[in-house]
Amino acid sequence: MSEVSVRPARAADVEEIARIQVGTWRYGYAGILPAPVLEALTPDAARAAWEDAVVAAPSPRHHVLVAVEGQWTVGFTAVAPAEDLLSDDPEPGTTAAISPLVVEPRWARRGHGSRLMAAAVDVARADGMTRAITWIPEQDTVSREFLAGSGWGPDGLARVLDTGAGELREIRLHVALDQQDS
């Protein structure tokens, strides 16, 4: 097996991050997201968003991490202070958002998702975070099962997003970071 690792993303990674996101979402979210939404997701649009996140992060507590196998970038995740908390959310000042966590399907089942999650938890803890949240499409059973295997669980919150081509229902999962192995 090739050497595997997770590291902070660099400007040179942005192209691959965008390609991985578009390809993986078109594959994994077919039937979950409306087709026009997936068709409108382009590498150029994704690249612009990730360029800012990687090169001009809004704070030192905003991170993009990439999973690498040999010479290949195979997945990525983002970690940042949670911004969409409710007034009664516990630990608002120390809650991180981890999302998205994406591994290209051809590299699946090789531990990259688990390594990305462990690295995201380590980064969040280093930033003083004690809790993490993520929003996933309600129908995304693959992500829900992966996260449940890492100790995440639903916190009872759901939201409906207007995609411009239909609605998408998402659920929020959470985990106490002191319960996570890194």
Contacts in CASP RR format, 6 or more apart in sequence:
PFRMAT RR
TARGET T0000
AUTHOR 0000-0000-0000
METHOD contacts of the structure
MODEL  1
MSEVSVRPARAADVEEIARIQVGTWRYGYAGILPAPVLEALTPDAARAAW
EDAVVAAPSPRHHVLVAVEGQWTVGFTAVAPAEDLLSDDPEPGTTAAISP
LVVEPRWARRGHGSRLMAAAVDVARADGMTRAITWIPEQDTVSREFLAGS
GWGPDGLARVLDTGAGELREIRLHVALDQQDS
1 110 0 8 1.000
2 69 0 8 1.000
2 70 0 8 1.000
3 69 0 8 1.000
3 70 0 8 1.000
4 67 0 8 1.000
4 68 0 8 1.000
4 69 0 8 1.000
4 70 0 8 1.000
4 110 0 8 1.000
4 111 0 8 1.000
4 112 0 8 1.000
4 115 0 8 1.000
5 67 0 8 1.000
5 68 0 8 1.000
5 115 0 8 1.000
6 65 0 8 1.000
6 66 0 8 1.000
6 67 0 8 1.000
6 68 0 8 1.000
6 115 0 8 1.000
6 116 0 8 1.000
6 118 0 8 1.000
6 119 0 8 1.000
7 65 0 8 1.000
7 66 0 8 1.000
7 68 0 8 1.000
8 63 0 8 1.000
8 64 0 8 1.000
8 65 0 8 1.000
8 66 0 8 1.000
9 17 0 8 1.000
9 50 0 8 1.000
9 54 0 8 1.000
9 64 0 8 1.000
9 65 0 8 1.000
9 66 0 8 1.000
9 76 0 8 1.000
10 54 0 8 1.000
11 51 0 8 1.000
11 54 0 8 1.000
11 55 0 8 1.000
13 54 0 8 1.000
13 64 0 8 1.000
13 66 0 8 1.000
13 73 0 8 1.000
13 76 0 8 1.000
14 47 0 8 1.000
14 50 0 8 1.000
14 51 0 8 1.000
14 54 0 8 1.000
14 55 0 8 1.000
15 43 0 8 1.000
15 47 0 8 1.000
16 66 0 8 1.000
16 73 0 8 1.000
17 46 0 8 1.000
17 47 0 8 1.000
17 50 0 8 1.000
17 54 0 8 1.000
17 64 0 8 1.000
17 66 0 8 1.000
17 73 0 8 1.000
17 75 0 8 1.000
17 76 0 8 1.000
18 43 0 8 1.000
18 44 0 8 1.000
18 46 0 8 1.000
18 47 0 8 1.000
18 50 0 8 1.000
19 43 0 8 1.000
20 73 0 8 1.000
20 74 0 8 1.000
20 75 0 8 1.000
20 76 0 8 1.000
20 102 0 8 1.000
20 104 0 8 1.000
21 41 0 8 1.000
21 46 0 8 1.000
21 50 0 8 1.000
21 76 0 8 1.000
21 100 0 8 1.000
21 102 0 8 1.000
22 41 0 8 1.000
22 42 0 8 1.000
22 43 0 8 1.000
22 46 0 8 1.000
23 104 0 8 1.000
24 102 0 8 1.000
24 103 0 8 1.000
24 104 0 8 1.000
24 105 0 8 1.000
25 33 0 8 1.000
25 38 0 8 1.000
25 41 0 8 1.000
25 102 0 8 1.000
26 38 0 8 1.000
26 41 0 8 1.000
27 105 0 8 1.000
28 105 0 8 1.000
28 142 0 8 1.000
29 38 0 8 1.000
29 137 0 8 1.000
29 140 0 8 1.000
30 38 0 8 1.000
31 139 0 8 1.000
32 137 0 8 1.000
32 139 0 8 1.000
32 140 0 8 1.000
32 168 0 8 1.000
33 137 0 8 1.000
33 163 0 8 1.000
33 168 0 8 1.000
34 163 0 8 1.000
34 164 0 8 1.000
34 165 0 8 1.000
34 166 0 8 1.000
34 168 0 8 1.000
35 165 0 8 1.000
36 164 0 8 1.000
36 165 0 8 1.000
37 163 0 8 1.000
37 164 0 8 1.000
37 165 0 8 1.000
50 64 0 8 1.000
53 62 0 8 1.000
53 64 0 8 1.000
53 78 0 8 1.000
54 64 0 8 1.000
57 63 0 8 1.000
57 64 0 8 1.000
58 80 0 8 1.000
59 80 0 8 1.000
59 81 0 8 1.000
60 127 0 8 1.000
61 80 0 8 1.000
61 81 0 8 1.000
61 127 0 8 1.000
62 78 0 8 1.000
62 79 0 8 1.000
62 80 0 8 1.000
62 81 0 8 1.000
63 78 0 8 1.000
63 79 0 8 1.000
63 80 0 8 1.000
63 120 0 8 1.000
63 123 0 8 1.000
64 76 0 8 1.000
64 77 0 8 1.000
64 78 0 8 1.000
65 76 0 8 1.000
65 77 0 8 1.000
65 78 0 8 1.000
65 79 0 8 1.000
65 116 0 8 1.000
65 119 0 8 1.000
65 120 0 8 1.000
65 123 0 8 1.000
66 73 0 8 1.000
66 75 0 8 1.000
66 76 0 8 1.000
67 73 0 8 1.000
67 74 0 8 1.000
67 75 0 8 1.000
67 76 0 8 1.000
67 103 0 8 1.000
67 107 0 8 1.000
67 112 0 8 1.000
67 113 0 8 1.000
67 115 0 8 1.000
67 116 0 8 1.000
68 74 0 8 1.000
69 107 0 8 1.000
69 110 0 8 1.000
69 112 0 8 1.000
72 107 0 8 1.000
74 103 0 8 1.000
74 104 0 8 1.000
74 107 0 8 1.000
74 110 0 8 1.000
74 112 0 8 1.000
75 102 0 8 1.000
75 103 0 8 1.000
75 104 0 8 1.000
75 107 0 8 1.000
75 112 0 8 1.000
75 113 0 8 1.000
75 116 0 8 1.000
76 100 0 8 1.000
76 101 0 8 1.000
76 102 0 8 1.000
76 116 0 8 1.000
77 98 0 8 1.000
77 99 0 8 1.000
77 100 0 8 1.000
77 101 0 8 1.000
77 102 0 8 1.000
77 116 0 8 1.000
77 117 0 8 1.000
77 119 0 8 1.000
77 120 0 8 1.000
78 97 0 8 1.000
78 98 0 8 1.000
78 99 0 8 1.000
78 100 0 8 1.000
79 96 0 8 1.000
79 97 0 8 1.000
79 98 0 8 1.000
79 120 0 8 1.000
79 123 0 8 1.000
79 124 0 8 1.000
79 127 0 8 1.000
80 96 0 8 1.000
80 97 0 8 1.000
81 93 0 8 1.000
81 95 0 8 1.000
81 96 0 8 1.000
81 97 0 8 1.000
81 127 0 8 1.000
81 129 0 8 1.000
82 89 0 8 1.000
82 92 0 8 1.000
82 95 0 8 1.000
82 96 0 8 1.000
82 97 0 8 1.000
82 132 0 8 1.000
82 133 0 8 1.000
83 97 0 8 1.000
84 97 0 8 1.000
85 92 0 8 1.000
85 95 0 8 1.000
85 133 0 8 1.000
86 157 0 8 1.000
89 95 0 8 1.000
90 131 0 8 1.000
91 130 0 8 1.000
91 131 0 8 1.000
94 128 0 8 1.000
94 129 0 8 1.000
94 130 0 8 1.000
94 131 0 8 1.000
95 129 0 8 1.000
95 130 0 8 1.000
95 131 0 8 1.000
95 132 0 8 1.000
95 133 0 8 1.000
96 124 0 8 1.000
96 127 0 8 1.000
96 129 0 8 1.000
96 131 0 8 1.000
96 132 0 8 1.000
96 133 0 8 1.000
96 177 0 8 1.000
97 132 0 8 1.000
97 133 0 8 1.000
97 134 0 8 1.000
98 117 0 8 1.000
98 120 0 8 1.000
98 121 0 8 1.000
98 124 0 8 1.000
98 132 0 8 1.000
98 133 0 8 1.000
98 134 0 8 1.000
99 134 0 8 1.000
99 135 0 8 1.000
99 136 0 8 1.000
101 113 0 8 1.000
101 116 0 8 1.000
101 117 0 8 1.000
101 120 0 8 1.000
101 134 0 8 1.000
101 143 0 8 1.000
103 112 0 8 1.000
103 113 0 8 1.000
103 116 0 8 1.000
113 146 0 8 1.000
114 150 0 8 1.000
117 150 0 8 1.000
118 180 0 8 1.000
118 181 0 8 1.000
118 182 0 8 1.000
119 182 0 8 1.000
120 132 0 8 1.000
121 132 0 8 1.000
121 177 0 8 1.000
121 180 0 8 1.000
121 182 0 8 1.000
122 182 0 8 1.000
124 132 0 8 1.000
124 177 0 8 1.000
125 177 0 8 1.000
125 182 0 8 1.000
129 177 0 8 1.000
130 176 0 8 1.000
130 177 0 8 1.000
130 178 0 8 1.000
131 174 0 8 1.000
131 175 0 8 1.000
131 176 0 8 1.000
131 177 0 8 1.000
132 174 0 8 1.000
132 175 0 8 1.000
132 177 0 8 1.000
133 155 0 8 1.000
133 172 0 8 1.000
133 173 0 8 1.000
133 174 0 8 1.000
134 147 0 8 1.000
134 152 0 8 1.000
134 172 0 8 1.000
134 173 0 8 1.000
134 174 0 8 1.000
135 159 0 8 1.000
135 170 0 8 1.000
135 171 0 8 1.000
135 172 0 8 1.000
135 173 0 8 1.000
136 143 0 8 1.000
136 144 0 8 1.000
136 147 0 8 1.000
136 170 0 8 1.000
136 171 0 8 1.000
136 173 0 8 1.000
137 143 0 8 1.000
137 168 0 8 1.000
137 169 0 8 1.000
137 170 0 8 1.000
138 158 0 8 1.000
138 169 0 8 1.000
138 170 0 8 1.000
138 171 0 8 1.000
139 169 0 8 1.000
144 171 0 8 1.000
144 173 0 8 1.000
147 153 0 8 1.000
147 173 0 8 1.000
147 175 0 8 1.000
150 175 0 8 1.000
150 180 0 8 1.000
151 175 0 8 1.000
151 179 0 8 1.000
151 180 0 8 1.000
152 173 0 8 1.000
152 174 0 8 1.000
152 175 0 8 1.000
153 173 0 8 1.000
153 174 0 8 1.000
153 175 0 8 1.000
154 171 0 8 1.000
154 172 0 8 1.000
154 173 0 8 1.000
155 172 0 8 1.000
155 173 0 8 1.000
155 174 0 8 1.000
156 171 0 8 1.000
156 172 0 8 1.000
157 171 0 8 1.000
157 172 0 8 1.000
158 169 0 8 1.000
158 170 0 8 1.000
158 171 0 8 1.000
158 172 0 8 1.000
159 169 0 8 1.000
159 170 0 8 1.000
159 172 0 8 1.000
160 167 0 8 1.000
160 168 0 8 1.000
160 169 0 8 1.000
160 170 0 8 1.000
161 167 0 8 1.000
161 168 0 8 1.000
161 169 0 8 1.000
161 170 0 8 1.000
END
